[in-house]
Amino acid sequence: MRTAGIFLLMALAFAPAAGRAADLAPIKPDASSNIVEAAVNCGHDAHYVRGHRNKAGHYIKGHCVRNMHH
């Protein structure tokens, strides 16, 4: 019973530190990171274009684009 009490007190003691760590490192789309976008199923008449910057420098999120049929 003492062991369970000690673990409970330790969990309560470290809970605020875990919450602050998430606030310290926000993920921004323009920051360089090792995050890889997952494959998206766009259907048979479209393909996925991953996130990129346009000519004006604005970030465009990844999205599905219809295929051009000639």
C-alpha positions in Angstrom: 0.0 0.0 0.0 2.9 2.3 0.7 4.3 1.7 -2.7 1.0 2.7 -4.4 0.9 5.8 -2.4 4.5 6.8 -3.3 3.7 6.2 -7.0 0.6 8.3 -6.8 2.5 11.2 -5.1 5.2 11.0 -7.7 2.7 11.1 -10.6 1.0 14.1 -9.1 4.4 15.8 -8.6 5.5 15.4 -12.2 2.1 16.2 -13.8 2.7 20.0 -13.9 6.1 19.5 -15.5 4.6 17.4 -18.3 2.0 20.1 -19.1 4.7 22.9 -19.3 6.9 20.8 -21.6 4.1 20.8 -24.2 3.8 24.6 -24.0 7.5 25.2 -24.5 7.8 23.4 -27.8 4.9 24.3 -30.2 5.0 22.8 -33.6 4.9 25.4 -36.4 4.5 24.5 -40.1 7.3 26.9 -41.1 9.8 25.4 -38.6 12.1 22.8 -40.0 11.3 19.4 -38.4 11.5 15.7 -39.0 7.7 15.3 -39.2 6.6 13.3 -42.2 3.1 13.6 -43.5 1.2 10.3 -43.6 -0.1 8.9 -46.9 -3.6 10.1 -47.7 -6.1 8.3 -49.8 -7.5 10.9 -52.2 -9.4 8.5 -54.5 -8.8 7.2 -58.0 -9.3 10.6 -59.7 -7.0 12.7 -57.5 -3.6 12.8 -56.0 -2.1 14.2 -52.7 0.1 17.3 -52.8 2.1 17.7 -49.6 2.5 21.0 -47.7 4.6 23.6 -49.4 5.1 27.4 -49.8 3.6 29.3 -52.6 5.4 32.1 -54.6 4.4 34.7 -52.0 6.0 32.6 -49.2 2.7 31.5 -47.5 2.5 28.0 -46.3 -0.1 25.8 -48.0 -1.2 22.7 -46.1 -1.2 19.3 -47.8 -4.4 18.5 -49.8 -5.9 16.4 -52.6 -5.9 17.7 -56.2 -7.9 16.3 -59.1 -5.9 14.7 -61.8 -5.8 16.4 -65.2 -7.3 14.2 -67.9 -6.2 14.9 -71.4 
